Amino acid sequence: MPSVVKSGLLAGLLAFTPLPIAQAGGGDPLPALGSGGGSVSGGEEYRLGRAWLRQFRAQTQTWQDPIADTYAESLIARLLPYSNVGDLDWTVTLVDSRMLNAFAVPGGVIGVNQGLFAFANTEDAFASVLAHELGHLSQRHYARRMERAEETQLPTMAAMLAAMVLAAGGAGNAGVAAMMGSQAAFIQDQLAYSRRFEQEADRVGLEAMAEAGFDPEAMPAMFRAMQRLTSLQGGNPPEFLLTHPVTESRISDTQARADQFQASRAASRDADDPSYAMIRARALLGLNGDNPAQAMTELRQDDPPQAAIDYLEALIAAQGNRVDAALAQLDSLAEKWPDLTLIPASAAQIALDASRYDSALTRSERILRLTPDYLPAQLVRARVLLQRAPDEAFAALRELSRQQPENPRVYDLLAEAAGRSGHKTWGLLARAETLQLTGHVERAIKQLDIAEDNAKREDDFGMASRLQERRKEYLGYRDALQQF
């Protein structure tokens, strides 16, 4: 890894070393931050990124939508093999914000705002932004900024990431100003360096798009659309452009590069595939929850596939408690698009929200027979079992927590299942994990102390000992978070 300044804010974060996973009773692993390791981005970058993610969750509102989250993960997985990021241990977080923004943080943290789904009217346009962000990770731009910081005394990597919490979370210009530092003499220098980084990320992103079967022409088109939005907003650029400045020369350069590529459309999805438009419909409805007609108006204005319109109509019907109509519409769509798992998963979720547990369980288990690891269906099934068979829910969620060690929602449900099935110590531990994953480490430590006391009362001294080891790891997490 390139040399970094190991002082000040960064020094504490470099001490944030993940410890081995402790073993709970019965051979089951207690979760540990950094499990899965082996990232080629480097230990420092990984620890910085995961500490940053916890701080970000503590200060912003995430968009809790497993269907949209799974879609975003699948699109990124499609780009990754061509993005030159190596064996990246990555994770996605969706942000409940109408701001047009996406970001990538060292260690493989990729964030996407609802506002990006709303603005990008095609899958290619959406993919162009994520491909660009993966380009930043590929080129190790944060680590290289640290090399520059040694020469110009620009802010440390930890300081820049701390400011990104503000910028990505909604502070806009305030966060960007903090990221650029307070010394005017350095601002132009950093801007010039950023332009070079943006060009590199554009190049890597364009190549990844072409190889993955997306249309590279979507990237310069997306930049032009952002510029038009800036003009409509009276010169106030969207948040993405505050940290990714776009100039006419950059657009021209991106267009020239895009013209050199021939997207392998054979590798892409069917041009009529409504998957992205359906996910976009979910985002628009989330952003216009009090006015679903506005969500439909915004979707229709970009000439989406009819299936996406039908899908949004079903979601709106469910929101209006017309559950039978919603399920009938989705079942009809599923017959026309049998390969789109998101459609029956949406129906299962609607049935669950309407307390139609038999229908929700049947629908989710039907999905899982075909795609056993599909998270939205796993969560629906687990939530039904919470009502019907808490012991089964507990077992299912413990397994899911091993598959999803960075997912606070899974641990939240596990805590509930443990409580309902009489596994009190595990419930306290799961609650602690939820707290530490969302940046509330001090409260998580107190929760672990309660769990340890309970384990001792139950004469489970093996579990108590392992909880003590987990507490030491939490103290390391706290030291890291305090640096931001």
SVG drawing of the C-alpha trace seen along z (x, -y; Angstrom):
<svg xmlns="http://www.w3.org/2000/svg" viewBox="-58 -31 64 59">
<polyline fill="none" stroke="black" stroke-width="0.4" points="0.0,0.0 1.3,-3.5 2.8,-5.2 0.4,-7.2 0.8,-9.8 0.5,-7.7 -0.3,-10.6 -3.2,-12.5 -6.6,-11.3 -5.3,-8.4 -3.1,-7.0 -6.1,-5.8 -7.7,-4.2 -4.6,-2.3 -4.9,-0.6 -8.4,0.6 -7.3,4.2 -10.0,6.9 -9.5,9.7 -10.2,13.4 -13.9,14.4 -14.7,15.8 -16.5,19.1 -19.9,19.2 -21.4,22.3 -21.9,25.2 -19.2,24.1 -21.2,21.1 -19.0,18.0 -19.7,14.8 -19.7,12.0 -16.5,9.9 -16.0,6.7 -13.8,7.4 -14.8,11.0 -14.2,12.2 -11.0,10.1 -8.4,10.7 -9.2,7.5 -6.5,6.4 -7.4,2.7 -5.1,3.0 -5.7,3.4 -5.7,-0.3 -8.2,-1.2 -10.5,1.7 -10.5,0.6 -11.0,-3.0 -13.9,-2.2 -15.7,0.1 -15.3,-2.4 -16.6,-5.1 -19.6,-3.0 -20.6,-2.7 -20.2,-6.4 -22.2,-7.1 -25.1,-4.8 -25.2,-6.6 -25.6,-10.0 -27.8,-9.3 -31.0,-7.5 -30.5,-4.3 -33.1,-3.1 -34.3,0.3 -35.3,2.1 -33.8,5.6 -35.2,5.9 -33.5,2.7 -30.4,3.5 -30.1,7.0 -30.6,5.4 -27.8,2.9 -25.5,5.6 -26.2,7.7 -25.4,4.7 -22.2,4.0 -21.2,7.7 -21.7,7.5 -19.3,4.6 -16.7,5.8 -14.8,8.4 -14.0,5.6 -13.2,2.8 -9.7,3.9 -10.5,3.8 -9.0,7.2 -10.4,9.4 -12.4,6.6 -14.4,7.3 -17.3,4.9 -20.6,3.9 -23.4,1.7 -25.5,-0.8 -28.6,-2.5 -29.3,-6.0 -32.8,-7.4 -32.2,-10.7 -33.6,-12.3 -30.2,-13.9 -28.5,-12.8 -25.5,-11.1 -23.4,-7.9 -20.0,-7.3 -17.2,-4.8 -15.1,-4.6 -11.8,-2.8 -12.2,0.8 -15.1,1.4 -18.0,-0.6 -20.3,-1.7 -23.2,-4.0 -26.2,-4.8 -28.9,-7.4 -32.5,-6.9 -32.1,-10.1 -29.7,-8.4 -32.4,-5.8 -34.9,-8.7 -32.6,-10.7 -31.1,-7.9 -33.9,-6.9 -32.1,-3.8 -30.0,-1.0 -27.1,-2.1 -27.2,-5.6 -27.4,-4.2 -24.5,-1.8 -22.4,-4.6 -22.2,-6.3 -21.4,-3.1 -18.8,-2.1 -17.2,-5.5 -17.2,-5.0 -15.6,-1.5 -13.0,-3.3 -12.0,-5.4 -11.6,-2.2 -9.6,-0.5 -7.1,-3.4 -6.8,-3.7 -7.5,-7.4 -7.9,-7.9 -4.5,-6.3 -2.9,-8.4 -4.5,-11.5 -2.6,-10.6 0.7,-10.6 -0.2,-14.0 -1.0,-15.1 2.6,-14.4 3.7,-17.0 1.0,-19.6 -0.2,-19.1 -3.7,-18.5 -6.1,-16.8 -5.4,-13.2 -7.4,-10.4 -9.4,-10.1 -10.3,-13.8 -11.4,-13.5 -13.5,-10.5 -15.0,-12.3 -16.0,-15.1 -17.6,-12.6 -20.0,-11.6 -21.3,-15.2 -21.2,-15.4 -22.8,-12.0 -25.3,-12.4 -26.7,-15.7 -24.4,-18.5 -23.7,-19.3 -21.3,-22.2 -20.4,-22.2 -19.1,-18.7 -17.2,-19.4 -15.7,-22.5 -14.5,-20.5 -13.1,-17.8 -11.1,-20.4 -9.6,-21.9 -9.6,-25.5 -6.4,-26.7 -7.2,-28.5 -3.6,-28.0 -4.3,-24.2 -7.7,-24.2 -6.7,-24.8 -4.0,-22.1 -6.5,-19.6 -9.0,-20.5 -6.4,-19.9 -5.5,-16.6 -9.1,-15.6 -9.6,-16.3 -6.9,-13.8 -8.6,-11.3 -11.9,-11.9 -10.4,-11.2 -8.9,-8.0 -12.2,-6.8 -14.0,-7.7 -11.6,-5.6 -11.8,-2.6 -15.6,-3.0 -16.1,-3.2 -14.0,-0.1 -15.9,1.8 -19.2,0.8 -18.3,1.9 -16.9,5.3 -20.0,5.9 -22.4,5.2 -23.6,1.7 -23.6,-1.2 -20.6,-3.5 -22.4,-6.3 -24.5,-6.5 -21.7,-8.1 -21.2,-11.3 -25.0,-11.5 -25.4,-11.2 -22.9,-14.0 -24.8,-16.3 -28.0,-15.5 -26.4,-16.6 -25.2,-19.8 -28.7,-20.5 -30.0,-19.9 -27.5,-22.4 -28.8,-25.0 -32.4,-24.3 -31.4,-24.7 -29.9,-28.1 -26.3,-27.0 -26.6,-24.8 -25.1,-21.5 -26.4,-18.1 -24.3,-16.6 -22.6,-14.2 -21.0,-17.0 -19.8,-18.8 -17.3,-15.9 -17.0,-14.9 -16.7,-18.2 -17.7,-18.0 -16.4,-20.4 -17.1,-20.6 -13.6,-19.3 -14.2,-16.3 -17.5,-15.6 -15.8,-15.8 -13.0,-13.5 -15.5,-11.0 -17.6,-11.2 -14.5,-10.6 -13.5,-7.6 -17.0,-6.2 -17.1,-6.5 -14.2,-4.1 -16.1,-1.3 -18.6,1.0 -20.7,2.2 -21.2,6.0 -25.0,5.9 -25.1,9.6 -23.8,9.8 -26.4,7.3 -29.9,8.0 -32.8,7.9 -33.5,4.4 -37.1,4.8 -36.1,6.1 -38.1,4.0 -36.0,4.9 -34.3,1.5 -37.5,-0.4 -39.2,1.6 -36.5,0.8 -36.7,-2.8 -40.4,-2.7 -39.7,-1.5 -37.4,-4.4 -39.8,-7.0 -42.6,-5.7 -40.3,-5.8 -39.5,-9.4 -43.1,-10.3 -44.8,-8.2 -47.4,-10.9 -48.2,-11.4 -48.0,-8.2 -49.5,-9.8 -46.3,-12.0 -44.2,-8.8 -46.3,-7.5 -46.0,-10.8 -42.2,-10.8 -41.9,-7.2 -44.1,-7.7 -42.3,-10.8 -39.3,-8.6 -41.3,-6.1 -40.7,-3.0 -41.7,0.5 -45.4,1.2 -44.5,3.9 -42.8,1.3 -46.0,-0.8 -48.1,2.2 -45.6,3.0 -45.8,-0.5 -49.6,-0.3 -49.4,2.8 -47.2,1.2 -49.5,-1.8 -52.5,0.5 -50.8,2.3 -50.0,-1.1 -53.7,-1.9 -54.6,1.4 -56.0,2.9 -54.0,6.1 -56.0,8.5 -55.6,6.2 -51.9,5.7 -51.2,9.5 -53.3,10.3 -51.3,7.7 -48.0,9.0 -49.0,12.6 -49.9,11.7 -46.6,9.9 -44.7,12.9 -46.3,15.2 -45.1,12.8 -41.6,12.4 -40.9,15.7 -37.2,15.0 -37.6,11.7 -37.4,12.8 -38.1,9.3 -41.8,9.6 -42.8,12.6 -40.6,11.3 -42.5,8.0 -45.8,10.0 -44.4,12.0 -43.5,8.7 -46.9,7.3 -48.6,10.4 -46.4,10.2 -47.1,6.5 -50.8,7.4 -50.4,10.1 -51.3,12.8 -48.7,15.1 -49.7,18.3 -49.5,16.5 -46.2,14.8 -44.6,18.1 -45.8,20.0 -44.5,17.3 -41.1,16.9 -40.5,20.6 -41.4,21.0 -38.7,18.4 -36.1,20.1 -36.6,23.5 -35.3,21.9 -32.9,19.2 -31.9,20.3 -29.7,17.3 -32.2,14.6 -32.1,12.3 -35.5,10.6 -37.3,14.0 -35.1,15.2 -36.1,12.1 -39.8,12.6 -39.6,16.2 -37.8,15.4 -40.3,12.7 -43.2,15.1 -41.4,17.7 -41.1,15.1 -44.8,15.1 -45.3,18.9 -42.2,20.7 -39.7,18.6 -37.2,21.4 -37.1,22.0 -36.8,18.3 -33.8,18.2 -32.0,21.0 -32.7,19.4 -31.5,16.0 -28.4,17.3 -27.4,18.8 -28.4,15.6 -26.2,13.6 -23.2,15.7 -24.0,14.9 -24.7,11.2 -22.3,10.2 -22.6,6.5 -26.4,6.3 -27.9,4.6 -31.4,5.6 -30.5,9.3 -29.2,8.8 -32.2,6.8 -34.5,9.7 -32.1,12.2 -32.5,10.3 -36.2,10.5 -36.2,14.2 -33.8,15.0 -36.0,13.2 -39.1,15.0 -37.4,18.4 -35.9,18.1 -32.2,17.5 -31.7,14.5 -27.9,14.2 -28.0,14.5 -30.7,11.9 -28.5,9.5 -25.5,10.2 -27.6,9.7 -28.8,6.4 -25.2,5.4 -24.2,6.3 -27.0,4.1 -25.7,1.2 -22.1,1.5 -22.9,1.9 -24.9,-1.4 -22.1,-3.3 -23.5,-3.1 -20.5,-1.3 -20.7,-2.7 -24.2,-1.4 -23.2,1.9 -20.5,2.4 -23.0,1.9 -25.3,4.4 -22.4,7.0 -21.8,6.5 -25.5,7.3 -25.1,10.4 -22.1,11.5 -23.8,11.2 -26.7,13.2 -24.4,15.9 -22.8,16.3 -26.3,16.5 -27.1,19.3 -23.7,21.0 -22.6,20.7 -19.1,19.6 -17.8,20.5 -20.1,18.0 -19.3,15.5 -15.6,15.8 -16.1,15.4 -18.3,12.3 -15.4,10.8 -13.2,11.3 -15.9,9.7 -15.9,6.8 -12.2,6.2 -13.0,6.0 -15.7,3.5 -13.3,1.3 -11.1,1.4 -14.1,0.3 -14.8,-2.5 -11.2,-3.8 -11.5,-3.8 -14.9,-5.6 -13.6,-8.3 -11.1,-9.4 -13.8,-10.8"/>
</svg>
